[in-house]
Amino acid sequence: MELKKKFTFALVGNPNAGKSSIFNQLTGLRQKVGNFPGVTVDKKIGTVVLPQGQSVSLIDLPGAYSLYPNAQDERVVLNILANPADAAYPHAVVYVADLTQLERHLLLLTQLKDLGFPLILVINMLDLAEKQHITLNETLLSEWIGLPIILLNGRTGDGIEPLKAAMFELVEQQPMVQIPKPFYQPTLIEKKIVEQMRLILPIQSNYRAILWAHHFEKLPFLSQFEKNLIKKMVADTGFEDIRLQITETLQRFQSIQPMLQKNILKKENPSNTQHTFTPNWTDKIDKIVTHNVLGPLIFVGAMFFLFQAVFSWATPMMDLIEGIFGQVNAFLKQNLPDNWLSALFTEGIVAGLSGVLVFIPQIAILFFLISILEEVGYMARAVYLFDRVMQRFGLNGRSIVALISGGACAIPAIMSTRTISNRKERLITILVTPLISCSARIPVYALLIGFVVPPDRVWGLFNLQGIVFSGLYLLSAVSALGSAWVFKKIIKDDESAFLAMELPEYRMPLWKNIRNTVIHKVLAFITEAGKVILMVSIVLWFLASFGPSDSMNRAAHIAEKEAIEKHFNPEQTATLVAARKTEASYAGHLGRLMEPAIRPLGFDWKIGIALISSFAAREVFVGTMSTIYSVGSSSETSIREKMRQDVRKDGTPVYTLATAVSLLIFYVFAMQCMSTMAVVRRETGSWKWVWIQFAYMSVLAYFGSFLAYQLL
Amino acid sequence: MTLIVSLVELKDGENGVLTEFLDPKIACKLMSMGILPGKSISLIRRVPFGGGLYVKVVGQNFAIRAEEARSILIDKVCQTFLN
C-alpha cells in the first residue's frame, strides 16, 4: 500500500461516447485489468503521464446513462461515485460526451457536478459532428456549465495533449472544495429527507444523500443499520422513488435543452433535423443488415465464417505450440536426472502448461473477430434482430452475444451477461451458456471423432468428420435453447424486462482497441483458467504416479513375470507394466470405485479418471488420457494409438462406436469446468444456482450418454 | 387535431411526437437515454411477429421491445399537418 494515494481520475461517460478509445489514447499499454470487488465487471486502471512527468491513475468506469442504474455494469458506476470510502473513489472525473448527442450525454454530467466532483468535460466525435453540420460554441458552454472543456478526436488522438494539460492543471490547483450551484433543485420531500439524513449519517453532499435515499437497498457499502435508518426516513417523508427520479430527470433536461438549442449548438441545416429524413451510411447499411429476411441470413453467414476462421486459422498455430512443447519435454526427459522431481516437472507441469497455452490461438482469434463485430457496431443489430426469438426461450436479445462468445469460453460469455438488466433473463442466460460447446471441448471432440468417424467425404463434398463436428455444435445449441425454455417455465419473476438500447453509427474498427481487448482476454484466460488446469495436471500426475504402500511395485513385478511367460518383446513389456502400474495407482483405485456407476454408459475406469479430472476443466481429458497412458512408458506411439489398442478384460476394444458416441454426448452436456462454476457463483451471488446448473447438466449428460450407449 | 396512438401502432416509416409514457419504470429508463416527451420519433422498421422496433430519435437510432413501445404514446398530429 502506498502511504499517500496517487491522484486518481475516473473516466465516465454514456455508452458509445468513445470512452475506451480515449482511455487507450491516454494510457497506451500502461493498463491493468482487474475486477470490481464482488462483481465481474472489468475494472481497467491505467497510468497517465502528465506534461511535467508526474503520473496519475485513470480508472475506466463502465458506460452509464445516469446514476439510476438499470444493469449491473451501470450499478458499479453508482457504487463507486456515491461512496467516498470506496478504494476506487476518484479525486476528479474526466467526462466524455459525444458532440452529436450532446443533449442526452449532459444528463449524467450534471449529476456528477451535483455530487461535487472536480470535472473536465471532453467533447468527442468532432468528425462525426462536422459531417452532420453541427457546430459548438465552446466558450458559452464552458461558461454556462462552469467547467473546462477539451475538444477531442478519440480516434486520431487530436486533443489528447490539451486534455493532459487540463488534467495537469486540475491536479496542480488541488481541487478546492467546490460548492457549485447545484443543477438540480430538490423538491420539498427530498429536502426534508436530506435534513434528516444529515443528522445521523456522514453526508457532505445533498445530492449524494438523495441518491442514497433512492438506492439504499442495493448499495453494498451501507450497513444494515444504516439501511434500516434510511428505510424509515423514506417511509416517514413519503419519498417516492420512481416519481422523484422522473421529476429530477425532467428538471435536468429542462435546463439543458433550451441552453443548448438557443446558444450553444448550431445545426447549419435546420430543415434536415425534424421531419425530413436524409439517410446516412448507417441507415443505408441497416436497410440490408437489419432487413427481416437478409438480416438473419447475414448473421448466420457471419457466424459460420467466424467459427470456420477460428478452427482453420488456429490449427497450424496449435500444432506449432504442441510440437514445441513435445520437443521441449523430450529434451528435458533425456537430460534431467531420472527421479520423481523431474517426472513431476515433465509429466505434470510442462504437460499441464502445454494444455493451457494450446488454447491461446483459438481464444485470441475468437475475441479478435467478436471485438471487431462489437467495435463496428454490428452486435447491437444482432441483438435487435434476435430479441424476440430469444424472448420466447426466456432470454434477452443481448443473450446472443453471450451464446456466441460461449463458443470460445463460457467464462467471458457469462461475464458479458451483466448488460442484461432483467434478473430472470440474465440468470437463464448464465444457466444455459455453458451448454454451448466451448473451445475446450474441441480437443476432446477431435480425439473421439477421429476414432469412430472415417475421414470420408459425403457426395464428394463434405467431410464426414466435419459434419459430425457440426452436429455436436447443433446439439449443444438446441439443448441450450431447450433448457432455457424449461427454465423460463420454472423460474418466477415479474421484474420488468428492458431491451431499449442504442444502435450506434457504424464505424471503422480501431485496431488499438481491438488489440487491447484481445490481450486482456488472453491474459485473463491464462491466469484464471490456467491456474486451475496446471494444478489439476499436477494433482493428476501425483495420483497416477503413486499408489497405496507398494502396490504399484507389486503390480509391476507381476506384469513383468506375465510378460516373460508370454514372451513379450521389450516394448510390449513396457506397455503392460505401465498399464498395470496405473491400475494400481491412486487414480486407478479412484477409477475402479466409480466404474459401476459409469459402466451403463460404456465407460471403463480409465475414462472414469479422465471424467473426474475433467470436472476441473474439460480440456484436461486429453491431457489425462496422455498422462494415464504415458506415465512410466517410454514408447513413441501416440495416445490415439494406445487408446485404440486398449482392450477390456474379455478382449473387446474399449473404444467402440457406442463408447465414443456416448462419451461425446457426455462432453456436450456435462458441466466440467470449475472456473465457470466459480464465475457463476460470483455473477449470481449464491451457490444455489451453481448447484442447480451442475445438477441439471449432469442429469442431461448421464441420461444422454446412457441412451446413446444402450441404443447403439 | 391530435391523434394519440402508442408507438407500436405506428406503421413503418411513420413518425410523431412523443407525448407521454404509461409505465413509469420504462419512462425512467428511456428518459435517461434521452428519449423524452416532446421529441420527434420515427419508426424505421420492425422485426415481424411482435419483435423489436428500430426507431430514430433526434438522429440517434434505438432498438426497443414491442412491450416497451406499447407504453410510449405518440402524437401523430405533426405528421398529419405536414402531409
Boltz contact constraints between the chains, C-beta under 6 A:
constraints:
  - contact:
      token1: [A, 65]
      token2: [B, 32]
      max_distance: 6.0
  - contact:
      token1: [A, 65]
      token2: [B, 33]
      max_distance: 6.0
  - contact:
      token1: [A, 66]
      token2: [B, 32]
      max_distance: 6.0
  - contact:
      token1: [A, 70]
      token2: [B, 29]
      max_distance: 6.0
  - contact:
      token1: [A, 101]
      token2: [B, 60]
      max_distance: 6.0
  - contact:
      token1: [A, 104]
      token2: [B, 34]
      max_distance: 6.0
  - contact:
      token1: [A, 242]
      token2: [B, 24]
      max_distance: 6.0
  - contact:
      token1: [A, 245]
      token2: [B, 28]
      max_distance: 6.0
  - contact:
      token1: [A, 246]
      token2: [B, 27]
      max_distance: 6.0
  - contact:
      token1: [A, 249]
      token2: [B, 31]
      max_distance: 6.0
  - contact:
      token1: [A, 253]
      token2: [B, 36]
      max_distance: 6.0
  - contact:
      token1: [A, 274]
      token2: [B, 40]
      max_distance: 6.0
  - contact:
      token1: [A, 275]
      token2: [B, 82]
      max_distance: 6.0
  - contact:
      token1: [A, 292]
      token2: [B, 48]
      max_distance: 6.0
  - contact:
      token1: [A, 384]
      token2: [B, 52]
      max_distance: 6.0
  - contact:
      token1: [A, 384]
      token2: [B, 63]
      max_distance: 6.0
  - contact:
      token1: [A, 387]
      token2: [B, 52]
      max_distance: 6.0
  - contact:
      token1: [A, 388]
      token2: [B, 47]
      max_distance: 6.0
  - contact:
      token1: [A, 388]
      token2: [B, 51]
      max_distance: 6.0
  - contact:
      token1: [A, 496]
      token2: [B, 25]
      max_distance: 6.0
  - contact:
      token1: [A, 498]
      token2: [B, 29]
      max_distance: 6.0
  - contact:
      token1: [A, 499]
      token2: [B, 65]
      max_distance: 6.0
  - contact:
      token1: [A, 500]
      token2: [B, 29]
      max_distance: 6.0
  - contact:
      token1: [A, 500]
      token2: [B, 30]
      max_distance: 6.0
  - contact:
      token1: [A, 500]
      token2: [B, 64]
      max_distance: 6.0
  - contact:
      token1: [A, 500]
      token2: [B, 68]
      max_distance: 6.0
  - contact:
      token1: [A, 501]
      token2: [B, 63]
      max_distance: 6.0
  - contact:
      token1: [A, 502]
      token2: [B, 62]
      max_distance: 6.0
  - contact:
      token1: [A, 503]
      token2: [B, 61]
      max_distance: 6.0
  - contact:
      token1: [A, 503]
      token2: [B, 63]
      max_distance: 6.0
